Structures are given as structure tokens and as C-alpha cells.
Amino acid sequence: MKTNDEINAAEVFKEINSGEKIIIIDVRYKEAFEKEHIPGAINIPFETLSTENLLRFDKQYLHIIYGENGDFNDSSKMAFRMLRMNLR
């Protein structure tokens, strides 16, 4: 998969089952995450994002970022920040 692609749910499922090392990041508020989320996802609401949080991630992993429709802008901003740090 190319870096910084937008993908749909079917493609996420395919990546999860491909055996590739991935980290799934949910940028929604904690309450939404606790109500439901993709199994194995971690919750980092965009408002809490810091360089320190991003430095925790392994550059060898594919990072899949998602939010709700209203959070699309937040997930895009987070993806952009990760790309600037050479995370994919």
C-alpha cells in the first residue's frame, strides 16, 4: 500500500488480514472509542496529539488512522503530521 492513501473499510480489513505490521489509530473522543472501535485499535484523540505520542510509533509499521465523518479533518491532520515524521 502506498503511503498516505485514503482507504475504505474493506481495504482496512484486507490490510489487517495481510500479515503486514499495522497500528490502527482512532482519533475520536474517548467516549466514542469506548462505545465501539475496530478491534486492536488504540485511541489517541487528535486534541491530545503530541510529538511525544508520535515518537512512540515504529516506522516499520503501517499506521491506519480513522475517525467519524466529523473527525475526517482530524484524521487527515494526524496523517500529515505522521508523514512529516517519516511514519507511514
TARA-V955891 format. One record per residue. N is the residue number from 1. RES is the residue in one letter. NEAR is the number of other C-alpha atoms within 12 Angstrom. Layout:
N_RES_NEAR + N_RES_NEAR
This chain:
1_M_18 + 2_K_11 + 3_T_19 + 4_N_23 + 5_D_18 + 6_E_19 + 7_I_18 + 8_N_13 + 9_A_15 + 10_A_11 + 11_E_15 + 12_V_27 + 13_F_18 + 14_K_15 + 15_E_22 + 16_I_23 + 17_N_12 + 18_S_13 + 19_G_12 + 20_E_17 + 21_K_18 + 22_I_28 + 23_I_31 + 24_I_29 + 25_I_35 + 26_D_37 + 27_V_36 + 28_R_34 + 29_Y_27 + 30_K_19 + 31_E_14 + 32_A_18 + 33_F_23 + 34_E_15 + 35_K_11 + 36_E_18 + 37_H_23 + 38_I_25 + 39_P_16 + 40_G_15 + 41_A_24 + 42_I_27 + 43_N_32 + 44_I_29 + 45_P_27 + 46_F_29 + 47_E_17 + 48_T_18 + 49_L_25 + 50_S_16 + 51_T_15 + 52_E_12 + 53_N_21 + 54_L_27 + 55_L_17 + 56_R_16 + 57_F_25 + 58_D_18 + 59_K_20 + 60_Q_14 + 61_Y_22 + 62_L_30 + 63_H_38 + 64_I_42 + 65_I_43 + 66_Y_37 + 67_G_34 + 68_E_20 + 69_N_12 + 70_G_13 + 71_D_21 + 72_F_19 + 73_N_18 + 74_D_27 + 75_S_33 + 76_S_26 + 77_K_22 + 78_M_36 + 79_A_33 + 80_F_21 + 81_R_23 + 82_M_32 + 83_L_24 + 84_R_17 + 85_M_20 + 86_N_20 + 87_L_26 + 88_R_29
